[in-house]
Amino acid sequence: MLITLSRTGGIIPITKKADAEVDWTHNQMEELLKAIKKEGEGPDEQRDATSYELQYKGETFPVNLEKVPDLYKKTFDNLKEDLKISKPGG
């Protein structure tokens, strides 16, 4: 399955994205989403805050990267390293 990590915000508000093909089961993905869920419904309240989102099967989930379980850390570290500026609409 394809997952996409997006980073938005920062001092210069740009969006960066990276994709990865993973072979996680549906149950593993559900457990991951529960573990990394970011608390709160709205955008970060701090000015110039950076936010991360995970896109999976057409849905977008706010992410707290500090909560990524060890099993998935390498994938998320690689995604963070591969983040590239996303053109509008891309």
Buried (B, 14 or more C-beta within 10 A) or exposed (E): EEBBBBBBBEEEEEBBBBEBEEEBEEEBBEBBBEBBBBEEEEEBEEEEEBBBBBBBEEEEBBBBBEEBEEEBEEBBEEBBEEBEEBEEEE
